[in-house]
Structures are given as structure tokens and as C-alpha cells.
Amino acid sequence: MRKAIVTFCDERYLPGLKVLISSIRIWNTEIEIVCITNMTEPLDGCRFVEPSEYYSDCDDWPDIPIYITDAFGWVEYDRIIVIQPDMLVVGDINRILNASLPEFGAVPGYGLNPPKQHDGMRGFGDGMMIIKPSIEMRDKIFAFNGRGGQEATNDYAFKNQWFCELPYTWNMSKRRFNHFKDSWNMIKGEIIILHYVGKDKPWLETGGAEYRKLNDVWHSYATGSPIPLPEAK
């Protein structure tokens, strides 16, 4: 079964992409990593792919996250694991790669502003998804809003293919550290992917003190000396 991790990036998110790649490579040196991007400077450990003609008329590239719809049609892969460039692999990602992967899976919406709920289906975030690509799937998702992203993938799931609910620890929002401290402390050792959601990214140094300890974790990976996730207090 051919698998790949797929992300998407521009110059603004390049620091995040570099650290994401290095964090993946701590656990797995073989998995193919592909980035949909207009950047041209090669990056070790990752293959760059230009956006398809689907986006030739879009004038707001490279807003995150809209371009991942491209990968939904990459039928040369049996499974694609979508991981956004503001995420950090802090646990053994082989637990995901070697699992019995669904044809369409994501982590249910949670946190302060969860995605909208459909009748009988909880909404989900699109930061980390597992998909079995198909041309039909790509075209249907693209048709919802011309680009993709969270709203379109949720609408697709509701109307065409309900998603398999993946564990929260496969896409853990940084907000749990600050807003659900007891929960964070109970499961932090099981977290595989940490998502630095929101506008304040660790490489920008614009955020407040409430997430400083998590930003320190990101910087430790950036410098090649990873530290464990902190206790929430």
C-alpha cells in the first residue's frame, strides 16, 4: 500500500514546514512527504508539487487551508495523511501510518469553536485527515466552494461519505493545554500530533504567555533538541 503525508505551504509557513518535516523524520525516515506549494527552493526530506490548474483563477494563494483538495485526486496513492504545516509530531507517527487506516477519517470537532454539526454527524477539523484519493472525491469537494478546506470537507462528508472518527490525540489542539488542563495532563503522553491553531504561530513570537511552554516545545524541535510536552498548571 502506497502512503504519503501531504501538506501545503508558502513562505509565511515555511518555518513551520521545516520543523514539521524534522519532527516526522524523528520517527520515520521512509514515508514520502509531499508539499503543495508555489515555492521553488528545494527542501530536504520533502517533495514540492505545484498547485494544479484547479487554482489558476484563485488570486488569494496561499491562504491556509484551501489547496489540499488537489491531493484528494492523487489516485497513485492508496492513502494520504494530510498534516498542516503548523503542526508538530510529538509522538510515534508510525502508530498512525501502521494502523488500519480508514478511507476517510478525521478528528471530531472539539475545543472552543468546534465545526458545525450535521444531523447525526459531528463536524471535524481538516488539520489532520486520512483519505483514500479518488477523482470523484476531489471534484465533489472542490465543487462545494471552489477550493476545499474545512467547510467543504465537512459538507462533502455529510452529503457523500461520512468520516471515520479518529482519536483526539492524532490532532491535538494547543488550546486544550490552556482551557482543559486536567484533560491535557491525563492524555499528553498519548499525543501524536500537536496543532498550533490560531494566528499566533510559534515562529512568529507574537503570542501571549499562556502558550509559551508549548512554543518552547516547538523551538526545541527547531533546534534539534526536542523536549517533552509540559504539564498544564
N, C-alpha and C positions, 0 to 999 in steps of 0.2 A: 504494500500500500504506500503510495507516494504522498507525503505530507509536506507542508511548508507553513512557516509562520509568516504572515503578511502584515505589513504596516504601511503607513503613508506619512509623508513628511515634507517640510520646506525648511528654509534657512532658520526660521524662528524656532523650530522644534528640533533642529539638528543636535544641540547638546543632549536633549532627551533621547534621541535615537541612538547616539553613540553609547550612552550608558545602558539603554535597554539591550543593545546588542551584547555588550560586555557581560551584562547580568545573565543573559541567556547562555552565553558561552561558558560560564562557570559550570553549568550543569550539563550542557550538551554541545559538543563541537561539530556534530554532523548535520543537524536539522538545517534545511535550507531556509534562509531568511530573505524575504523579498520586500522591497520598499517601492511603493508607487510615488514617484516624485518627478519634479522638473529639474532637480539638482543634477549636476553632471560630474562633479568631483567624486572619484571612486571612494568607497568606504569599506575597509576590511571587514569581512565576515557578513557582508550583505550585498545582494544584487539589486541594482536600481532598474526600474521599469517605468517608462514614461506613461502618463495617463493616455487612455485611448481616445479615439475620435468622439466618443460619447461626450467628452468635456471640451471640445473645441470651441463651443459657443459660450462657455462659462467665463465670466470676467472677474470672478472673485476667488480664483485659485490663490492660495492653497488653504482656505479656511478649513479647520478641523471640526468635525469629521464628515466629509462628504464624498471622498473619492474612492472609498473602499469597495463601492459597488462593482468596480472593474473586476476585482478578484472573484466575485460571485460567479463569473462566467469562465474562470480558468479551469476548464474541464480536464486539462492534463494532470491535475492533482485529484487524488481521491478525497483528501480532507485538507482544509485550510483552517489554521488557527489565527484569527485576527487579534492583534495586540497593538494598541495605540502607543505612540512614541512618548507619552507622558506616564508610562507605566514602568514598573521595576520588578524584575523577577527576583524574589527574595527566598524562594523555596524550590524544591526539586521539580522543575518543569517536566521532567520525564514522567511524573505521575499523571500529567495531562496527556502527553504525547503517546504514552503506552497504554492509556485507558481504552476501553471500548467506546470509541467516540461516536456521538450522535450525528445524524445527517444535518441537523440544525439545532444548535444549542447555545444558550446564553445564561447569564446570571440574572435572576429575577430582580426587578427594581426594588430598591430599598434606600434608606437614608432620609435626608431632609426633603428632597424633591424627587420622589420616585416617578418613573414614567407613568403615563395614563394607563388605566386598567380597561381591558376589554371584557366583555361578558364571558366569564368562565376562564379567562386567561390573565395572569398577572403580566404587566408590562416589564420590559427588561432594558438594561443599558447595552449599548453597542460597543463599549470599550474592549471587551473580550468576547468573541463569538467563535463557534466552531461550525463550519459549513461543509457540505458536500456540493461542490460547484456544479452549476448547470446553466446553460444559456437561457432557459426559461426562467429560472430563478433570478438571474441578473436583470433580464428585461422587465420582469414584473416589479422588482424593487425599484428599478430606475424609473419606471412609469409613475410611481406614486408622487415623486417630487422632482424628477429630473436629475437627482444626484445621489440619493441614498441617505445614510445617516440613521439616527435613532428612530425618528418618527416613521420613516419609510420602512425600516426593517420590522418595526412593531406592527405597522399596518399590513405588511406582507404576511407576517406570521398569523395574524388574526384572520385574514381572508383566504390564505392559501396553505400554510404549513405551520402548525403550532410548534413552538420550540421546546426542546428538552431543557428542563431547569437544571443548571449546573450549580455546584457548590459555591457559596458566597466567597469562600477562601480562594477561588480561582480568579476573582476580580474584586478585590477588597478596596473600597473607597477609603481614602485617608480620613474622611470625616468621621468614621467610626471611632478613630483614636480620640477625638475630642468630644463627641456627642454621646457615645455609647461605650464608656470606658470599661465597665465590668465585662461587657461582651468582648471587647478588644482583648482584654487581658486573658480571657479564657481560651481564645482561639488564635492568638497571634502566632503561636508556634506552628499552626497549620496553614498559614497564609502562603500562597504560592506567588500571586501577582498582586502588587500594591499599586493602586491607581491614584496619581496625583491630580485629582479632579480640580476644576475651577480655573480661574485666570492666573492665580499665583503659583507659578511653577518654581521648583527648587533652584533651577539655574538662573532665574531672574532676580532672586533675592529681594522680592517685593512683598512677601507675605508677612503676617504678624507672628508673634511669638508662639501662638497656640500650636503651630505645626513645625516649629523649629527642630524638634527632635527627629521628626520624620524627614525633614530636609537634610539633617545631618546624616541620616542613613543613605539618602541618595548621593550626597557628596562623598561618602565613604566608598561607594561603588565607583564613583567617578575617578577617585584617586587610586583605585585598585586595592583598597584595604577595607573590605566590607565589614560592617558592624551589625549585630543583631537588632531586630526591631525592639523599640523601647517599651517599657511598661507605661500604661496610661495612669496618671495620678490626678 
